[in-house]
Amino acid sequence: MSAQTRTETDSLGSVEIPASAYWGVHTARAHENFPIARRPISVYPDFIRAFACVKQAAARANLEIGALDEQRATLIDRACEEIKTGMLHDQFVVGVVQGGAGTSSNMNANEVITNRALELAGHAKGDYSYINPNDHTNHSQSTNDTYPTAIKIALAFSLGSLLEELRLLSESFAAKGREFSHIIKVGRTQLQDAVPMTLGQEFNAFAVTLREDIERLQEAVSLLGEVNMGATAIGTGINAPKGYKESVIRHLREITELNLVTAGDLVESTSDTGVFVTFSGALKRSALKLSKISNDLRLLSSGPQAGLGEINLPARQAGSSIMPGKVNPVIPEAVSQVAYAVAGSDVTVSMAVEAGQLQLNAFEPIIAHSLFQSITWLERACQTLRVNCVDGITANEDRLEDMVARSVTVITALAPVIGYAEAAKLAKEALSTNAKVSDLVVSRGLLDQAQLDDILQPSKLAGLAPETDAIPVIEHDAASGDAGDPNPEA
């Protein structure tokens, strides 16, 4: 052993470990075996924090039931607390894609926590005779209960940030809805002119649909509150002392401030990964709706001369290396691409869940990676859509006013008064002559100007209350629900 390395040994033999590394032999082998994604688990800091919470709760439970002495338990606890605050995350180096049902991630955590605990005690890294990754840090545990529990806790942590970004984006759309509430435009179905509405109604609808997704995600995350700590290998609780299961869940609730409960059947809970399908489906729903909104923004801003040109998106960067002055809707385009990736990850989760056999699903690492990536990308996509696009959108009011004036869509409002057949004739004539419908109605003596003005009031055309002439904005109750609580009902 040189001054720059230390020798660690497992059942397969000895490995030289960098002397400064907090990880050990199990992590070294995993790092060599899985250079696949080129992305370590530390790219998901909430996952590392969640693992530290699990190990900390286990240490406290083991101390409480007398399975671990106070000195070792306290040192492990202190190391976990440091990792929770962000320390040593760079030491979690195993790849996000790995075989072994998460054992590599669990041992990476065990080794880093152990070596930091040894350091706190004044011992050298690798002095496992004093504190051992398996015998002490992993006491009363198995990968098969710590790993899925850490995934669920990390998803609950991460979702809080995503829900906040969705809320802010929804509020941004609602603000635009109020700003554009007086602007009449032509609504469309199947990309064809339909009936009048306000631009404010269109943007407020975006806000409302995002609020609905916040509620659906909160429902999905509530299912994450059931964990299998104490199950150990397959749910029978082998090597978990009496009282450990009850103690560890209590400490885990206190540490995470999440309303966690122990699964009623630990054998079933250890093999079942169905909750991840539900959660992934909720993420996909939000992603696809964000993409739909982004595509609408692209359509409404198309042009600026030969498209719809109803709104202007903020110009973020030059759009072409050959066409001077061209500006593209790059932010909505990026958001849609995130949505496609989330939809693809949902397929991956579904296949991995289906592929689990007998008492354990060996494919939880790809489930975890897919879900964490989806949450992370969606959160960032919501932020860039709000900051770099929605907040800066303006309306082309003159163009919208002209389009409404020349549109035959107002004929729908006249049909109950002048009759459907007569209205259809007027629509055909207006389209062929490019005349305004209002001019044709008055010139034919079907209605006088006062009657016409009454029928074509913006509030009536858009279905708004005439006394306010504004959109009925649905306010969001920020106090309802707890984004970070995976099980609000204990």
Salt bridges, closest charged atoms under 4 A:
GLU8 OE2 - ARG6 NE 2.86
ASP10 OD2 - ARG29 NE 2.69
ASP46 OD1 - ARG49 NH2 3.26
GLU64 OE2 - ARG250 NH2 2.37
GLU64 OE1 - HIS251 NE2 2.95
ASP69 OD1 - ARG72 NH1 2.76
ASP77 OD2 - ARG60 NE 2.62
GLU81 OE1 - LYS84 NZ 3.03
GLU82 OE1 - ARG116 NE 2.52
GLU119 OE1 - ARG116 NH1 2.58
GLU119 OE2 - LYS125 NZ 3.33
ASP127 OD2 - HIS123 ND1 2.91
GLU164 OE2 - ARG167 NH2 2.45
GLU165 OE1 - ARG386 NH2 3.19
GLU171 OE2 - ARG167 NH1 2.59
GLU179 OE1 - LYS176 NZ 3.07
GLU202 OE1 - LYS185 NZ 2.70
GLU212 OE1 - LYS289 NZ 3.78
ASP213 OD1 - ARG285 NE 2.49
ASP213 OD2 - LYS289 NZ 3.45
GLU215 OE1 - ARG216 NH2 3.55
GLU219 OE2 - ARG216 NH2 2.88
GLU254 OE1 - HIS251 ND1 3.75
ASP296 OD2 - LYS292 NZ 2.42
GLU310 OE1 - LYS185 NZ 2.70
GLU310 OE2 - ARG188 NH2 2.58
ASP346 OD2 - LYS284 NZ 3.24
GLU397 OE1 - HIS182 NE2 3.37
ASP402 OD1 - ARG406 NE 3.33
GLU422 OE2 - ARG444 NH1 3.23
GLU429 OE1 - ARG444 NH2 2.14
ASP454 OD2 - LYS460 NZ 3.11
GLU475 OE2 - ARG178 NH1 3.99
